[in-house]
């Protein structure tokens, strides 16, 4: 078997907390309607969506999560938006029309 196809052992699974295991299982579930996932997050984990996604982003960077479900973790990592480059953040006053020192006549 290849490394990604090996079954998860109890030792690998135990490196994740029960909450982390629930989070990964939740991510592998399909949801039929808008808002269903947010309801499940609140009901199962008692987390806001923002807190859930912050924790999930940290979780999918861990080796324990990858060992738990390699295919899911790779998919989640690939679907994560790329960070914005620092130069794309506008500096205050650098936007067109933001220059108030000059008046047009």
Secondary structure by P-SEA (a helix, b strand, c coil): cccccccccccccccccaaaaaaaaaaaccccccaaaaaaaaaaccccaaaaaaaaaaaaacaaaaaacaaaaaaaaaacccccccccccccccccccccccccc
